[in-house]
Amino acid sequence: ALSGIVLHVVLRGIELVIGNRVSGKWPTLWKFDTVSAYHYGTSPNRPNKDRLRCCSYANRPQPLYVESGPYEHARIRNVTAPRKPRGTMFRNYLTIALRNLSKHTGYSLINILGLAVGMMCFILISLFVRIELSYDRFHEKADRIFRVVKEDPGNFYLGNNHYAVTPIPLAPALAAEFPAIEIVTRIDNVTELISKDDLKVYEDGMWGDEHFFDVFSYQLVSGDPRTALKEPNTIVLSRSMAARFFGDSDPMGQTLLFRNEKTLRVTGLLEDPPENAHFTFNYLVSFPTSENFVRNQDIWDSNSWYTYFVLRAGHSIEEVESGLPAFTKTHLADSFTRRPERMSRFYVQPLTDIHLFSHINFDLDRSGDIKYVYMFSCVALVIL
């Protein structure tokens, strides 16, 4: 009932606005070129006239007078009734709505509850779709950031032969051999024991190299993004993790114990990373801190790292994709001399597609699925 009333009021308002635009002035609601009048009897104060009544726009009788005569039905032209006070129509509709609500309480409650539940479901689904489509778009260069992944023919894991991990030397080789690539960075996830004095917690973090902040838009509150992850035994903390270990004191230059064996110096402080990213972390440890990184810097058979690059402005991604087959043969041919048909194939993924379209092995986080976005969007439209 309420939705019908609101719709009627909106349509009436549109009609008035259109009438105003066409005529050039605000239309008079109570003016008619011709109205119907009916014989109502003789007026005692005007013996020479017959009193007539006609129906106004709101179906309220208005007394009108014409010359006396045997009028059973008269046609009166250009009769203008007084303008109604503003808001009268809305009050009438509101009164009718309240009467219907009180008269049909159960039916009205069912309709109102159904409308409220439907609107709530529509809003929740809209928020879900908006969040899913926003993943990784907060990065300043999101439209130019790509991830390099690989396909291993014959090497299936859980029914899939596509892998998100790549070898360590891939990043410097890409930067050296592809002019269309502006900058390359490598990351890896890590969950280790972090401690200070008696406080010991396992936290989720990332390994990162010195170009991490050149690719991803995580702004440092304190520290230099060019050098924060350059040296070994250094760590960058999120604001919430810094508050856990150091309270309100400045964490810059202070130390934490990593894996109960390495002392890391805090070289940066950043705001807590957004949740709508395909990887999240509470801290970043410099790559030179990792023995595995130092040991495998030149080994193409060790696949444990995630490689991202920024495409140079003015270049197309096809320039990189067209050169990857020859690049792969150059660097991996020696590893597949006996079975060249099983040689890996590198390809790229846009950063903004990873969350919804990437379903490969060893991804950094649980991925979404574009099918659910489509499905819930259709449900929302049906509810609406």
C-alpha positions as CSV (number, residue, x, y, z in Angstrom):
1,A,0.0,0.0,0.0
2,L,2.7,2.5,1.0
3,S,4.8,1.7,-2.1
4,G,1.7,2.2,-4.3
5,I,1.1,5.6,-2.6
6,V,4.7,6.7,-3.0
7,L,4.7,5.6,-6.7
8,H,1.5,7.6,-7.3
9,V,2.8,10.7,-5.7
10,V,6.0,10.5,-7.7
11,L,4.1,10.0,-11.0
12,R,1.8,13.0,-10.1
13,G,4.9,15.1,-9.4
14,I,6.4,14.2,-12.8
15,E,3.1,15.1,-14.4
16,L,3.1,18.5,-12.8
17,V,6.7,19.2,-13.8
18,I,6.1,18.2,-17.4
19,G,3.0,20.4,-17.5
20,N,5.0,23.3,-16.1
21,R,7.7,22.8,-18.8
22,V,5.2,22.6,-21.6
23,S,3.0,25.6,-20.7
24,G,5.8,27.8,-19.3
25,K,4.0,28.3,-16.0
26,W,2.8,26.2,-13.1
27,P,-0.5,24.5,-14.0
28,T,-3.6,25.4,-12.1
29,L,-5.1,22.2,-10.6
30,W,-8.6,23.6,-10.1
31,K,-9.2,25.3,-13.4
32,F,-11.4,23.6,-16.0
33,D,-12.6,24.9,-19.4
34,T,-15.9,23.0,-18.9
35,V,-17.4,21.5,-15.7
36,S,-20.7,19.7,-15.2
37,A,-23.3,21.4,-13.0
38,Y,-26.4,19.9,-11.7
39,H,-29.7,21.5,-10.4
40,Y,-29.6,21.8,-6.7
41,G,-32.6,24.0,-5.9
42,T,-33.3,27.8,-5.6
43,S,-31.1,30.0,-3.4
44,P,-33.2,31.8,-0.8
45,N,-30.9,34.9,-1.0
46,R,-31.0,35.1,-4.7
47,P,-34.5,34.4,-5.9
48,N,-33.6,35.1,-9.5
49,K,-30.9,32.5,-9.6
50,D,-30.7,28.7,-9.3
51,R,-28.0,27.3,-7.1
52,L,-25.9,24.6,-8.7
53,R,-23.2,22.4,-7.4
54,C,-20.4,20.9,-9.4
55,C,-17.6,18.5,-8.5
56,S,-14.2,19.9,-7.9
57,Y,-10.9,18.1,-8.6
58,A,-11.0,16.6,-5.1
59,N,-14.7,15.6,-5.5
60,R,-15.8,18.3,-3.0
61,P,-18.9,20.3,-3.9
62,Q,-18.5,24.0,-4.8
63,P,-21.5,26.3,-4.9
64,L,-21.9,27.9,-8.3
65,Y,-24.6,30.3,-9.6
66,V,-26.1,30.8,-13.0
67,E,-29.1,32.6,-14.4
68,S,-32.4,31.1,-13.2
69,G,-34.1,28.8,-15.5
70,P,-35.3,25.2,-15.7
71,Y,-31.8,23.8,-15.6
72,E,-31.7,20.1,-15.0
73,H,-28.1,20.1,-16.2
74,A,-26.0,23.1,-17.1
75,R,-22.6,23.5,-18.8
76,I,-20.5,26.2,-17.1
77,R,-17.3,27.4,-18.9
78,N,-14.1,28.8,-17.5
79,V,-15.0,28.2,-13.8
80,T,-12.1,28.5,-11.5
81,A,-12.3,27.0,-8.0
82,P,-10.0,28.3,-5.2
83,R,-6.5,26.7,-5.0
84,K,-6.2,24.0,-2.4
85,P,-3.5,24.5,0.4
86,R,-0.2,22.9,-0.4
87,G,0.2,19.3,0.9
88,T,-3.5,18.5,0.8
89,M,-3.1,15.7,-1.7
90,F,-0.3,14.1,0.3
91,R,-2.4,14.3,3.5
92,N,-5.3,12.7,1.8
93,Y,-3.1,9.8,0.6
94,L,-1.5,9.5,4.0
95,T,-4.9,9.3,5.7
96,I,-6.1,6.6,3.2
97,A,-2.9,4.7,3.8
98,L,-3.3,4.8,7.6
99,R,-6.9,3.7,7.3
100,N,-6.0,0.8,5.1
101,L,-3.2,-0.2,7.5
102,S,-5.6,-0.2,10.5
103,K,-8.3,-2.0,8.6
104,H,-6.1,-4.7,7.1
105,T,-3.3,-5.0,9.7
106,G,-2.2,-8.6,9.0
107,Y,-2.1,-8.1,5.2
108,S,-0.3,-4.8,5.6
109,L,2.3,-6.2,7.9
110,I,3.1,-9.0,5.5
111,N,3.5,-6.5,2.6
112,I,5.6,-4.1,4.6
113,L,7.8,-6.9,6.0
114,G,8.3,-8.4,2.5
115,L,9.3,-5.0,1.1
116,A,11.7,-4.5,3.9
117,V,13.3,-7.9,3.6
118,G,13.6,-7.5,-0.2
119,M,15.2,-4.1,0.1
120,M,17.6,-5.4,2.8
121,C,18.6,-8.4,0.6
122,F,19.1,-6.1,-2.4
123,I,21.4,-3.8,-0.4
124,L,23.4,-6.6,1.0
125,I,23.9,-8.3,-2.4
126,S,24.9,-4.9,-3.9
127,L,27.5,-4.4,-1.2
128,F,28.9,-7.9,-1.8
129,V,29.1,-7.4,-5.6
130,R,30.7,-4.0,-5.1
131,I,33.4,-5.4,-2.7
132,E,34.2,-8.3,-5.0
133,L,34.6,-6.0,-8.0
134,S,36.8,-3.6,-6.0
135,Y,39.7,-6.1,-5.3
136,D,43.2,-4.6,-5.9
137,R,41.8,-1.5,-7.5
138,F,43.1,0.8,-4.8
139,H,46.6,0.6,-6.2
140,E,47.6,3.7,-8.1
141,K,48.9,1.7,-11.1
142,A,46.4,-1.1,-10.9
143,D,45.6,-1.0,-14.6
144,R,49.3,-1.5,-15.5
145,I,50.2,-4.1,-12.9
146,F,50.4,-7.7,-14.0
147,R,51.5,-11.0,-12.4
148,V,53.6,-13.6,-14.2
149,V,52.4,-17.2,-13.7
150,K,53.2,-20.4,-15.5
151,E,51.8,-23.6,-16.9
152,D,53.6,-26.9,-16.5
153,P,52.5,-29.5,-19.1
154,G,52.3,-32.9,-17.5
155,N,52.8,-31.6,-14.0
156,F,49.3,-31.7,-12.5
157,Y,48.6,-30.9,-8.9
158,L,45.0,-31.3,-7.7
159,G,43.8,-31.6,-11.3
160,N,45.5,-28.3,-12.3
161,N,48.8,-27.7,-14.0
162,H,48.8,-23.9,-13.7
163,Y,51.0,-22.3,-10.9
164,A,51.2,-18.9,-9.4
165,V,54.8,-19.4,-8.2
166,T,57.8,-18.6,-10.3
167,P,61.6,-18.8,-10.0
168,I,63.6,-16.1,-8.3
169,P,65.8,-15.0,-11.3
170,L,62.6,-14.4,-13.4
171,A,62.2,-10.8,-12.2
172,P,65.6,-9.4,-13.1
173,A,65.5,-11.2,-16.4
174,L,62.2,-9.6,-17.3
175,A,63.4,-6.2,-16.4
176,A,66.5,-6.6,-18.5
177,E,64.9,-8.1,-21.6
178,F,61.6,-6.3,-22.0
179,P,61.7,-2.6,-22.6
180,A,57.9,-2.4,-22.1
181,I,58.3,-3.4,-18.4
182,E,58.9,-0.4,-16.1
183,I,59.6,-2.2,-12.8
184,V,59.5,-5.7,-11.4
185,T,59.0,-7.0,-7.8
186,R,58.9,-10.3,-6.0
187,I,56.9,-11.3,-2.9
188,D,56.2,-14.5,-1.0
189,N,53.9,-15.2,2.0
190,V,55.3,-16.1,5.4
191,T,53.8,-17.0,8.8
192,E,56.4,-17.0,11.5
193,L,56.9,-16.4,15.2
194,I,57.5,-12.8,16.1
195,S,58.5,-11.9,19.6
196,K,59.7,-9.1,21.8
197,D,60.4,-9.8,25.5
198,D,57.6,-12.0,26.8
199,L,55.2,-11.3,23.9
200,K,55.3,-14.0,21.3
201,V,52.8,-14.3,18.4
202,Y,52.5,-16.0,15.1
203,E,51.7,-13.4,12.5
204,D,51.0,-13.5,8.7
205,G,53.4,-11.5,6.7
206,M,55.2,-11.2,3.4
207,W,58.7,-11.3,2.0
208,G,59.3,-8.3,-0.2
209,D,62.1,-6.9,-2.2
210,E,63.3,-3.3,-2.5
211,H,60.8,-2.5,-5.4
212,F,57.7,-3.5,-3.5
213,F,56.6,0.0,-2.8
214,D,57.3,1.0,-6.5
215,V,54.7,-1.4,-7.7
216,F,52.0,-1.5,-4.9
217,S,50.4,1.6,-3.4
218,Y,51.0,0.9,0.3
219,Q,52.0,4.3,1.7
220,L,54.5,4.4,4.5
221,V,53.7,6.5,7.5
222,S,57.3,6.4,8.5
223,G,60.4,5.3,6.7
224,D,61.8,5.5,3.2
225,P,60.0,3.3,0.6
226,R,63.2,3.1,-1.5
227,T,65.4,1.6,1.2
228,A,63.0,0.1,3.8
229,L,63.3,-3.4,2.3
230,K,66.8,-3.1,0.7
231,E,69.0,-4.3,3.5
232,P,69.0,-7.7,5.3
233,N,67.4,-8.2,8.7
234,T,64.9,-5.3,8.2
235,I,61.1,-5.3,8.7
236,V,58.2,-3.0,8.0
237,L,55.2,-3.2,10.3
238,S,51.6,-2.4,9.9
239,R,50.2,0.2,12.4
240,S,48.1,-2.4,14.3
241,M,51.1,-4.8,14.7
242,A,53.4,-1.9,15.8
243,A,50.8,-1.0,18.4
244,R,50.7,-4.6,19.7
245,F,54.4,-4.8,20.3
246,F,55.4,-1.2,21.0
247,G,52.2,0.5,22.2
248,D,52.2,4.3,21.7
249,S,56.0,4.5,21.4
250,D,57.7,5.1,18.1
251,P,58.7,1.7,16.6
252,M,61.2,3.1,14.1
253,G,64.7,1.7,14.8
254,Q,63.5,-0.8,17.4
255,T,64.0,-4.5,17.1
256,L,62.0,-7.7,17.0
257,L,63.0,-11.4,17.2
258,F,62.2,-13.4,14.1
259,R,61.9,-17.2,14.3
260,N,63.7,-17.0,17.6
261,E,67.0,-16.6,15.8
262,K,67.2,-13.3,13.8
263,T,66.9,-9.8,15.2
264,L,65.1,-7.5,12.7
265,R,65.3,-3.8,12.8
266,V,62.0,-1.8,12.1
267,T,62.6,0.4,9.1
268,G,59.1,1.4,8.2
269,L,55.5,1.8,9.4
270,L,52.5,1.7,7.2
271,E,48.7,1.9,7.6
272,D,46.9,-1.4,7.9
273,P,46.5,-2.9,4.4
274,P,43.0,-2.9,2.9
275,E,41.1,-6.2,3.0
276,N,40.0,-6.0,-0.6
277,A,43.3,-7.3,-1.9
278,H,44.3,-10.8,-3.1
279,F,47.1,-10.8,-0.5
280,T,47.2,-9.3,2.9
281,F,49.9,-9.0,5.5
282,N,50.8,-7.5,8.9
283,Y,54.5,-7.1,8.2
284,L,57.1,-7.1,5.4
285,V,60.5,-8.7,5.8
286,S,63.2,-7.9,3.3
287,F,64.2,-10.6,0.8
288,P,67.9,-10.5,1.7
289,T,66.9,-11.8,5.1
290,S,65.8,-15.1,3.6
291,E,68.5,-17.8,3.2
292,N,66.3,-19.5,0.6
293,F,66.3,-16.3,-1.5
294,V,70.0,-15.8,-1.2
295,R,70.6,-19.5,-2.0
296,N,68.4,-19.7,-5.1
297,Q,68.9,-16.3,-6.8
298,D,70.3,-17.8,-10.0
299,I,68.3,-21.1,-10.0
300,W,65.5,-21.4,-12.5
301,D,64.2,-24.7,-11.2
302,S,63.2,-23.3,-7.8
303,N,59.6,-22.0,-8.0
304,S,58.6,-20.4,-4.7
305,W,58.1,-16.7,-5.5
306,Y,55.4,-14.5,-6.9
307,T,56.5,-12.1,-9.7
308,Y,54.7,-8.8,-10.5
309,F,55.6,-6.0,-12.9
310,V,54.4,-2.6,-14.0
311,L,53.8,-2.1,-17.7
312,R,55.5,1.1,-18.9
313,A,53.0,3.8,-19.9
314,G,52.3,4.0,-23.6
315,H,53.1,0.3,-24.2
316,S,50.7,-2.6,-24.6
317,I,50.7,-5.9,-22.8
318,E,50.9,-7.7,-26.2
319,E,54.5,-6.6,-26.4
320,V,55.4,-8.7,-23.4
321,E,53.1,-11.6,-24.2
322,S,54.5,-12.0,-27.7
323,G,58.1,-12.2,-26.4
324,L,57.5,-14.7,-23.6
325,P,57.8,-17.9,-25.7
326,A,61.3,-17.0,-26.9
327,F,62.2,-15.7,-23.4
328,T,61.1,-19.1,-21.9
329,K,63.2,-21.1,-24.3
330,T,66.2,-19.0,-23.6
331,H,66.1,-19.5,-19.9
332,L,64.5,-22.9,-19.4
333,A,65.7,-25.0,-22.4
334,D,68.6,-26.4,-20.4
335,S,66.2,-27.7,-17.7
336,F,64.1,-29.6,-20.2
337,T,66.7,-31.1,-22.6
338,R,65.4,-34.6,-22.2
339,R,61.7,-33.8,-22.4
340,P,61.3,-30.4,-24.1
341,E,57.5,-31.0,-24.5
342,R,57.2,-30.5,-20.7
343,M,58.9,-27.2,-20.7
344,S,57.0,-24.5,-18.7
345,R,55.1,-21.7,-20.3
346,F,55.0,-18.3,-18.8
347,Y,52.0,-16.0,-19.2
348,V,50.6,-12.9,-17.5
349,Q,47.5,-12.0,-15.5
350,P,46.1,-8.5,-14.9
351,L,46.2,-7.6,-11.2
352,T,42.5,-6.7,-11.1
353,D,41.5,-10.1,-12.5
354,I,43.4,-12.3,-10.0
355,H,40.7,-12.4,-7.3
356,L,37.8,-13.3,-9.6
357,F,39.4,-15.1,-12.5
358,S,42.5,-16.8,-11.2
359,H,42.0,-20.4,-10.0
360,I,45.5,-21.8,-10.0
361,N,47.7,-23.7,-7.6
362,F,49.5,-22.0,-4.7
363,D,47.7,-18.7,-5.0
364,L,48.3,-16.2,-2.3
365,D,44.7,-16.1,-1.0
366,R,41.4,-17.7,-1.4
367,S,40.0,-16.4,-4.7
368,G,36.5,-15.3,-5.5
369,D,34.6,-16.4,-8.5
370,I,33.0,-14.2,-11.1
371,K,30.2,-16.8,-11.5
372,Y,28.9,-15.9,-8.0
373,V,29.0,-12.2,-8.8
374,Y,26.8,-12.8,-11.9
375,M,24.5,-15.1,-10.0
376,F,23.9,-12.8,-7.0
377,S,23.5,-9.8,-9.4
378,C,20.7,-11.6,-11.1
379,V,19.1,-12.5,-7.8
380,A,19.3,-8.8,-6.7
381,L,17.6,-7.7,-10.0
382,V,14.8,-10.2,-9.5
383,I,14.2,-9.1,-5.9
384,L,14.2,-5.4,-7.0
